[in-house]
Amino acid sequence: MPGDDLNVLSALLAVADARSFTRAARQLGVSPSALSHAIRGLEERTGVRLLSRTTRSVAPTEAGERLLAKLRPAIGDVRDALDELTHLRERPAGRIRLIASPFGATLVLAPRIAAFAEAYPDVTIDVMITGDQIDIVSSGFDAGIQLGEYVARDMVAVRVSPDQRAAIVGSPAYLAGHPAPRSPRDLTAHRCINCRRGAMGPYRWEFEKDGQALSVAVTGPLTVDSADLLMRAALDGAGLIYGFEDHLRPYFASGALVRVLEDWCPSFPGYFLYYPSRRQQPPALTALAGMLRVPAPARGRAPSSRRR
């Protein structure tokens, strides 16, 4: 018979209800002698006799009845709580605290959140969007969404997007008044709307062509950490922006935005959902990973040192 108090109190309740050590022992799957020994130990520790024993029957003493009156609802609450944990283990439910980069939230999470909410109505996703690199464990997050190059090697990483190719774009109105750049160095003569990488500061636009890598510190009227504000500024003709093809493709098709420097645009590792361990992973997080997962590329890509 286990010796911890919760098990012993449960055993006391079983004996009191069954009025028999033999029947209670059968119910609990232990021997009558082990059951009797455990309850005798509880009585010795408390210095109070809880059960009155005869050769024919067992009944609670007055002290035992008082304890049992308080014990029954408490044990019931504990059993309910354990049943709830079992329910959470078997069916996705509860809250997922998630941190995502601005473009990660826009490209990966936003298109699939409605389908996830429909499939898993008992799950709530609490999302923080930031460009900062945050330790998800010490900050209390369950998982994050970020470009693969930012994911620490000790994290479990699930690919949730293809590799992302850069795209430099501007509105037709902006380009009508500003000749399209032919080289990344021409960007110094353009208004550029830049994004901020949290505490890392404004992003240096990265380019690559024929094995030549180049980064440019652009200037312009606005620096933001919001994908929506970046897009609004570009569509309104405020200047050029640096984004990802997958996000911008609908605007190319409609003619709302026009690409420049396409032959200089590199590819980056895709986005990943990452979390600290597979052990005792909540079903809600397993469900989210399953919903967001995409196949890995057919051929592997060496880790990039770029910082987007």
C-alpha positions in Angstrom: 0.0 0.0 0.0 1.5 3.4 -0.9 2.4 5.5 2.1 1.6 9.0 1.0 -1.2 10.7 2.7 -3.5 11.2 -0.3 -3.5 7.5 -1.0 -4.0 6.6 2.7 -6.9 9.0 2.9 -8.5 7.6 -0.2 -8.1 4.1 1.4 -9.7 5.3 4.6 -12.7 6.6 2.6 -12.9 3.2 0.7 -12.9 1.2 4.0 -15.5 3.5 5.6 -17.8 3.2 2.6 -17.4 -0.6 2.3 -17.5 -1.2 6.0 -14.9 -4.0 5.3 -11.2 -4.1 4.8 -11.6 -7.1 2.6 -14.1 -5.5 0.2 -12.1 -2.2 0.2 -8.9 -4.0 -0.5 -10.5 -5.8 -3.4 -11.7 -2.5 -4.8 -8.3 -0.9 -4.5 -6.3 -3.8 -5.7 -4.2 -4.3 -2.5 -4.2 -6.9 0.2 -6.3 -6.4 3.4 -3.2 -6.5 5.6 -1.5 -3.8 3.6 -4.7 -1.7 3.8 -5.0 -2.2 7.5 -1.3 -1.4 8.1 -1.5 1.9 6.1 -4.6 3.1 8.0 -3.0 2.1 11.3 0.0 4.2 10.4 -2.2 7.2 9.8 -3.8 6.7 13.2 -0.4 6.5 14.8 0.8 9.7 13.1 -2.3 11.7 14.1 -2.7 10.1 17.5 -6.4 9.6 16.9 -8.3 6.4 16.3 -10.3 6.7 13.1 -11.9 3.3 12.7 -13.5 1.0 15.2 -12.6 -2.6 14.3 -14.3 -5.8 15.4 -14.0 -9.3 14.0 -17.2 -8.8 12.1 -17.3 -5.2 11.1 -15.4 -1.9 10.6 -17.0 1.5 11.3 -15.7 5.1 11.6 -15.2 6.5 15.1 -16.6 10.0 15.9 -13.3 11.5 15.0 -13.3 9.4 11.8 -16.7 10.6 10.9 -15.7 14.2 11.3 -12.6 13.6 9.1 -14.7 11.8 6.5 -17.2 14.6 6.3 -14.5 17.0 5.2 -12.6 14.3 3.2 -15.3 13.2 0.8 -15.7 16.6 -1.1 -12.0 17.1 -1.0 -11.2 13.7 -2.5 -14.0 14.3 -5.0 -12.4 17.6 -6.1 -9.0 15.8 -6.5 -10.5 13.1 -8.6 -12.3 15.6 -10.8 -9.1 17.5 -11.3 -7.3 14.3 -12.3 -10.1 13.4 -14.7 -9.7 16.9 -16.2 -6.0 16.3 -16.8 -6.8 13.0 -18.5 -9.3 14.8 -20.7 -6.6 17.4 -21.6 -4.2 14.6 -22.5 -6.6 12.9 -24.7 -8.4 15.8 -26.4 -6.8 19.1 -27.5 -7.9 21.8 -25.1 -6.6 24.7 -23.2 -4.4 27.7 -24.1 -1.3 27.8 -26.3 1.0 30.8 -25.6 2.7 31.6 -28.9 5.3 34.1 -30.0 5.7 35.0 -33.6 7.7 37.4 -35.8 5.5 39.9 -37.7 6.0 38.2 -41.1 5.7 34.7 -39.5 2.3 35.6 -38.1 1.1 37.0 -41.4 2.5 34.3 -43.7 2.0 31.2 -41.5 -0.5 31.7 -38.8 -3.1 34.1 -40.2 -4.1 32.0 -43.3 -4.8 28.9 -41.1 -6.1 30.2 -37.8 -9.8 30.0 -38.9 -9.5 26.3 -39.9 -7.7 25.5 -36.6 -10.4 27.3 -34.5 -13.1 25.3 -36.4 -11.3 22.0 -35.9 -10.3 22.6 -32.3 -12.9 24.8 -30.6 -11.6 24.0 -27.1 -8.1 25.5 -27.8 -7.3 29.1 -27.3 -4.1 30.6 -29.0 -2.6 33.6 -27.2 -0.2 35.2 -29.7 2.5 37.8 -29.1 3.9 39.4 -32.2 7.4 40.8 -31.9 10.6 41.2 -33.9 12.7 40.6 -30.7 14.5 37.3 -30.1 12.9 36.0 -26.9 13.7 32.9 -24.8 10.4 31.2 -24.9 11.1 29.0 -21.9 12.0 31.7 -19.5 9.3 34.0 -20.8 6.6 31.4 -20.3 5.7 30.7 -24.0 4.8 27.2 -25.2 6.2 27.7 -28.8 7.3 30.3 -31.3 7.2 30.8 -35.1 10.4 32.2 -36.6 12.7 31.8 -39.6 14.8 28.7 -39.3 18.0 30.6 -39.0 16.8 32.0 -35.7 15.7 28.7 -34.1 18.2 27.4 -31.4 19.6 24.0 -32.1 18.2 22.6 -28.9 14.6 23.3 -29.9 12.2 20.9 -31.6 11.5 22.5 -35.0 8.6 21.8 -37.3 8.7 23.3 -40.8 5.6 25.5 -41.4 6.5 27.2 -44.6 8.6 26.7 -47.7 11.8 28.6 -48.1 11.2 32.3 -48.6 12.5 34.3 -51.5 13.0 38.0 -51.0 11.2 40.6 -53.1 11.7 44.4 -53.4 8.5 46.1 -54.4 7.0 49.5 -54.9 3.7 50.9 -56.1 3.2 52.0 -59.7 2.7 55.5 -58.5 6.0 55.6 -56.6 7.9 54.1 -59.5 6.4 56.5 -61.9 8.2 59.3 -60.1 11.4 57.4 -59.3 13.4 55.4 -61.8 13.6 51.7 -60.9 16.9 50.7 -59.3 19.2 48.6 -61.5 21.6 47.7 -58.6 21.1 47.5 -54.9 23.5 50.4 -54.6 20.9 52.5 -56.4 18.7 52.2 -53.3 20.6 55.0 -51.7 18.7 57.4 -54.0 15.3 55.9 -53.1 12.8 56.2 -50.3 12.8 52.8 -48.5 10.3 51.7 -45.9 12.3 49.5 -43.5 11.4 47.0 -40.9 13.0 46.7 -37.4 14.4 43.5 -36.0 13.5 44.3 -32.4 16.5 45.3 -30.4 18.7 44.5 -33.4 17.6 47.7 -35.0 16.7 48.4 -38.7 17.3 45.6 -41.1 20.1 45.9 -43.6 18.6 44.7 -46.9 20.4 41.6 -48.2 21.1 40.7 -51.8 22.9 38.0 -53.8 23.8 37.6 -57.4 26.3 35.3 -59.2 27.9 34.3 -55.8 28.2 38.0 -54.8 26.5 38.9 -51.5 25.7 42.5 -50.6 23.9 44.3 -47.8 22.6 47.9 -48.0 21.7 50.2 -45.1 18.6 51.9 -46.7 17.0 55.2 -45.6 13.5 56.5 -45.9 10.6 58.1 -44.1 9.5 55.1 -42.0 10.9 52.2 -40.0 8.3 49.7 -38.6 7.9 46.4 -36.9 4.5 45.7 -38.3 3.9 43.7 -41.5 0.6 45.4 -42.0 2.0 48.9 -41.7 4.8 48.0 -44.0 2.4 46.9 -46.7 0.1 49.9 -46.3 3.0 52.3 -46.8 4.1 50.5 -50.0 0.6 50.4 -51.4 0.1 54.1 -50.7 3.4 54.9 -52.6 5.5 55.9 -49.6 8.5 54.0 -51.0 10.1 50.6 -51.7 9.8 47.7 -49.2 11.7 44.4 -48.7 9.4 41.5 -48.2 8.8 37.9 -49.2 7.5 36.6 -52.5 4.8 34.4 -50.9 3.3 37.3 -49.1 3.5 39.7 -52.0 2.5 37.5 -54.9 -1.2 38.6 -54.9 -0.2 42.2 -55.2 2.0 41.3 -58.2 -0.9 39.6 -59.9 -3.3 42.6 -59.3 -0.7 45.2 -60.4 -0.8 47.0 -57.0 2.9 46.4 -56.5 5.8 46.1 -59.0 9.0 44.1 -58.4 12.5 45.6 -58.9 15.9 44.0 -58.5 14.4 40.6 -59.0 17.7 39.1 -60.1 19.4 40.2 -56.9 16.8 38.7 -54.5 18.1 35.7 -52.3 16.2 32.9 -50.6 16.0 32.4 -46.9 15.2 29.3 -44.8 11.5 29.0 -44.2 9.5 29.5 -41.1 9.4 26.9 -38.3 7.2 26.3 -35.3 9.6 25.6 -32.4 9.2 24.4 -28.8 11.5 23.0 -26.1 10.7 19.3 -25.9 8.6 16.4 -27.2 8.1 15.0 -23.7 4.6 15.4 -22.4 3.8 17.8 -25.2 0.2 19.2 -24.8 -2.3 17.8 -27.3 -3.2 21.3 -28.3 0.4 22.1 -29.4 0.6 18.7 -31.2 -2.7 19.7 -33.0 -1.3 23.1 -34.0 2.0 21.6 -35.3 0.0 19.1 -37.4 -2.2 21.9 -38.8 0.8 24.2 -39.7 3.3 21.6 -40.9 4.5 21.6 -44.5 6.8 19.1 -46.3 10.5 19.7 -46.2 12.2 20.8 -49.4 13.2 17.9 -51.8 16.8 18.8 -51.4 18.4 20.1 -48.2 19.7 23.7 -47.9 22.8 24.6 -45.9 22.0 26.8 -42.9 21.9 30.5 -43.8 23.8 33.1 -41.9 21.4 35.8 -43.1 19.4 37.8 -40.5 15.9 38.7 -41.7 
